[in-house]
Amino acid sequence: MEMTPDKAYIISESGDVREIKPENGTDFSLEEAQQVVDGYIEVVNLNDKQIMIVNEEGKFTKKCNPIATAIARLNRALFNFDYISGDIILCPTEMLQ
């Protein structure tokens, strides 16, 4: 699947990638984002236009998400020894309320 920076995606820890849209059509509510990541959210700024919404405590309860980790590292949003865990949302910055 080709991902474009103007769309939102769920990237699961198992490697599944699928496009999603906010329920209201424009931006994700806090509750909506928390439901996807299964907990409190943390925002990882990838660049000026994209963010990654992750589970704030995912490293304690979730498995490593290799695709999300690779994307974050490519954007220099993580230290080399760090990683992303659990299911995440990759989306344009303006899609989070």
C-alpha positions in Angstrom: 0.0 0.0 0.0 1.3 3.4 -0.9 0.9 5.9 1.9 0.4 9.6 1.2 1.1 12.4 3.7 -2.4 13.9 3.3 -4.3 10.8 4.5 -4.5 9.0 7.9 -3.5 5.4 8.5 -3.6 2.9 11.3 -0.4 0.9 11.5 -0.8 -2.1 13.7 1.9 -3.8 15.7 1.4 -6.9 13.5 2.3 -4.9 10.4 -1.2 -4.3 9.0 -1.6 -0.8 7.4 -5.0 0.6 6.5 -6.4 4.0 5.7 -8.8 5.5 8.1 -10.9 8.7 8.3 -12.0 10.6 11.4 -15.6 10.1 12.3 -16.4 13.8 11.7 -14.5 13.8 8.4 -11.9 16.3 9.4 -10.0 15.5 12.6 -9.7 12.9 15.3 -11.2 13.5 18.7 -9.2 12.6 21.8 -11.6 9.7 22.5 -11.3 8.4 19.0 -7.5 8.5 19.1 -7.4 6.8 22.5 -9.7 4.0 21.2 -7.3 3.3 18.3 -4.1 3.2 20.4 -5.9 1.5 23.3 -4.9 4.0 26.0 -3.6 7.5 26.7 -2.1 9.2 23.7 1.3 10.7 23.0 2.0 12.7 19.9 5.2 12.1 18.0 6.0 15.0 15.7 7.5 13.5 12.5 7.9 16.7 10.4 6.0 20.0 9.8 3.0 18.2 8.2 2.7 14.7 9.9 2.3 13.3 13.4 2.2 9.8 14.8 -0.3 9.2 17.6 0.9 6.5 19.9 0.0 4.8 23.2 1.8 6.8 25.9 2.4 3.7 28.0 2.6 1.3 25.1 6.1 0.0 26.0 4.8 -1.4 29.2 1.9 -3.4 27.6 2.3 -3.6 23.8 4.7 -5.2 21.4 7.2 -3.2 19.2 5.7 -1.8 16.0 8.5 -2.2 13.5 6.9 -0.2 10.7 6.0 2.8 13.0 9.5 2.6 14.5 11.1 2.7 11.1 8.9 5.7 10.0 9.8 7.6 13.2 13.5 6.9 12.8 13.5 8.0 9.2 12.0 11.3 10.3 14.6 11.5 13.2 11.8 11.6 15.7 13.4 8.9 17.9 16.8 8.1 19.4 18.4 5.1 17.7 17.8 2.9 20.8 14.1 3.9 21.1 11.1 2.3 19.5 7.3 2.6 19.0 4.9 0.1 20.5 1.3 -0.9 19.8 -1.1 0.3 17.1 -0.6 3.9 16.0 -2.3 6.5 13.9 -0.1 8.2 11.2 -1.8 11.4 10.0 -1.5 15.0 9.0 -0.9 17.4 11.9 -4.2 19.1 11.5 -6.1 15.9 11.9 -5.8 15.9 15.7 -8.1 18.3 17.7 
